[in-house]
Amino acid sequence: EHINKIVIKYLVSFIVYMGWTEEREQDSLQDRMYTPKFLALRGSSLYKFIAPPVTTWDWTRAEKTFSVYEIMCKILKDSDLLDRRKHCFSVQSESGEDLYFSVELESDLALWEKAFQTATFLEVERIQCKTYACVLESHLMGLTIDFSMGFVCFDAATK
């Protein structure tokens, strides 16, 4: 088990996915406007770039960065598609922001899905447990997600 944790710690800094997508503009006046974006899954983060990172410095200049364990990815079926483009997926952030992406081929979509699952698995294995502050009926609460023990919701003041 100790060896597994060392291997997982080493792997989380690896790049699991890099590739071009097209992002559908949310606030566009035009109905079907897409912009090329370069996505990368590296370590605990999803990076969205306007151009591929070339240097170490480029990784700090991503257009947007998300924690993998705080976003959801959904591969869209025909009934979920917003237009005639096939091979689409959405990413929803913890803030509720929805991003909508399209890739060229079905195989690209399958590659993205597998990479996202791998990145999520590696991050869950790495963090094991995470506590969030939340409010329930005007009371400050804590929600602990422990991937080996389960979920616990507790009053923040009294624990």
C-alpha positions as CSV (number, residue, x, y, z in Angstrom):
1,E,0.0,0.0,0.0
2,H,2.9,2.4,0.8
3,I,4.4,1.7,-2.7
4,N,1.0,2.4,-4.3
5,K,0.8,5.8,-2.5
6,I,4.2,6.7,-3.7
7,V,3.4,5.7,-7.3
8,I,0.1,7.7,-7.2
9,K,1.9,10.7,-5.8
10,Y,4.4,10.5,-8.6
11,L,1.7,10.1,-11.3
12,V,-0.5,13.0,-10.3
13,S,2.0,15.5,-11.7
14,F,1.8,13.8,-15.1
15,I,-0.1,15.1,-18.0
16,V,-3.1,12.7,-18.6
17,Y,-4.5,14.6,-21.6
18,M,-3.7,17.4,-24.0
19,G,-5.7,18.3,-27.1
20,W,-7.6,20.7,-29.1
21,T,-11.3,21.2,-28.7
22,E,-13.8,23.9,-29.7
23,E,-15.7,25.7,-27.0
24,R,-19.2,27.0,-27.6
25,E,-19.4,30.6,-26.6
26,Q,-22.1,31.0,-23.9
27,D,-22.9,34.7,-24.3
28,S,-22.5,34.9,-28.0
29,L,-25.2,36.8,-30.0
30,Q,-24.5,34.3,-32.8
31,D,-26.3,31.0,-32.3
32,R,-23.4,28.7,-33.0
33,M,-20.1,30.3,-32.4
34,Y,-17.2,28.1,-31.4
35,T,-13.7,29.1,-30.4
36,P,-10.6,26.7,-30.6
37,K,-9.3,25.9,-27.1
38,F,-6.5,23.7,-25.9
39,L,-7.4,21.5,-22.9
40,A,-5.0,19.7,-20.6
41,L,-5.5,17.5,-17.7
42,R,-2.4,17.7,-15.5
43,G,-2.1,16.6,-11.9
44,S,-5.1,17.8,-10.0
45,S,-6.2,20.4,-12.6
46,L,-8.0,20.9,-15.9
47,Y,-6.4,23.7,-17.8
48,K,-8.1,25.7,-20.6
49,F,-5.7,27.5,-22.9
50,I,-6.0,29.6,-26.1
51,A,-2.7,28.0,-27.3
52,P,-0.8,24.9,-26.1
53,P,1.6,25.4,-23.2
54,V,5.2,25.2,-24.4
55,T,7.2,26.3,-21.3
56,T,6.7,25.8,-17.6
57,W,5.7,29.4,-17.4
58,D,2.8,28.8,-19.8
59,W,1.1,26.5,-17.3
60,T,0.7,29.5,-15.0
61,R,-1.0,31.5,-17.7
62,A,-4.0,29.3,-18.5
63,E,-7.2,31.1,-19.5
64,K,-9.0,29.0,-16.8
65,T,-8.0,26.3,-14.3
66,F,-10.3,23.9,-12.5
67,S,-9.7,21.4,-9.7
68,V,-10.5,18.0,-11.2
69,Y,-12.3,16.9,-8.0
70,E,-14.6,19.9,-8.1
71,I,-15.9,19.7,-11.6
72,M,-18.3,17.3,-13.4
73,C,-17.9,16.2,-17.0
74,K,-20.8,14.9,-19.0
75,I,-20.5,13.2,-22.4
76,L,-23.5,14.5,-24.3
77,K,-26.0,12.2,-26.1
78,D,-28.0,13.2,-29.1
79,S,-30.9,14.6,-27.1
80,D,-28.4,16.8,-25.0
81,L,-26.7,18.4,-28.0
82,L,-27.2,22.1,-28.5
83,D,-26.8,22.1,-32.3
84,R,-25.8,19.8,-35.1
85,R,-22.3,19.2,-33.8
86,K,-21.7,15.6,-32.6
87,H,-19.0,14.5,-30.2
88,C,-19.7,17.1,-27.5
89,F,-19.1,17.2,-23.7
90,S,-19.8,19.7,-21.0
91,V,-17.9,20.6,-17.9
92,Q,-19.6,22.1,-14.9
93,S,-17.6,23.9,-12.3
94,E,-18.2,24.1,-8.6
95,S,-19.5,27.7,-9.2
96,G,-22.1,26.4,-11.5
97,E,-20.3,27.6,-14.7
98,D,-21.2,25.4,-17.7
99,L,-18.6,24.9,-20.4
100,Y,-19.6,23.2,-23.7
101,F,-17.0,21.6,-25.9
102,S,-16.9,19.8,-29.2
103,V,-14.2,17.5,-30.6
104,E,-13.7,16.4,-34.2
105,L,-14.0,12.6,-33.9
106,E,-15.9,10.0,-31.8
107,S,-12.5,8.5,-30.9
108,D,-11.4,12.0,-29.6
109,L,-14.4,12.0,-27.3
110,A,-13.6,8.5,-26.0
111,L,-10.0,9.6,-25.4
112,W,-11.2,12.6,-23.4
113,E,-13.7,10.6,-21.4
114,K,-11.0,8.0,-20.4
115,A,-8.5,10.7,-19.6
116,F,-11.0,12.6,-17.4
117,Q,-11.9,9.4,-15.5
118,T,-8.2,8.6,-15.0
119,A,-7.4,12.1,-13.7
120,T,-10.3,12.0,-11.4
121,F,-9.3,8.6,-10.0
122,L,-5.7,9.7,-9.4
123,E,-6.9,12.8,-7.6
124,V,-9.4,11.0,-5.4
125,E,-6.6,8.4,-4.5
126,R,-4.3,11.3,-3.7
127,I,-6.6,13.5,-1.5
128,Q,-8.6,10.6,0.2
129,C,-10.6,13.1,2.3
130,K,-11.9,16.7,1.8
131,T,-14.0,18.9,4.0
132,Y,-16.2,21.8,2.7
133,A,-18.0,24.5,4.5
134,C,-21.7,24.8,3.7
135,V,-24.9,26.2,5.0
136,L,-28.0,24.2,6.0
137,E,-31.1,26.0,7.1
138,S,-29.0,29.1,8.1
139,H,-26.5,27.0,10.1
140,L,-22.9,26.8,9.2
141,M,-22.1,23.2,8.6
142,G,-19.2,21.1,7.5
143,L,-19.4,18.3,4.9
144,T,-16.6,15.8,4.9
145,I,-16.2,13.5,2.0
146,D,-13.9,10.6,2.9
147,F,-13.5,8.3,0.0
148,S,-12.8,5.3,2.2
149,M,-15.3,6.0,5.1
150,G,-18.2,7.9,3.4
151,F,-19.8,11.2,4.0
152,V,-20.3,13.2,7.2
153,C,-22.3,16.4,7.7
154,F,-21.7,18.2,11.0
155,D,-22.5,21.5,12.8
156,A,-19.4,23.6,12.4
157,A,-19.7,25.2,15.8
158,T,-20.1,22.0,17.9
159,K,-18.6,19.4,15.5
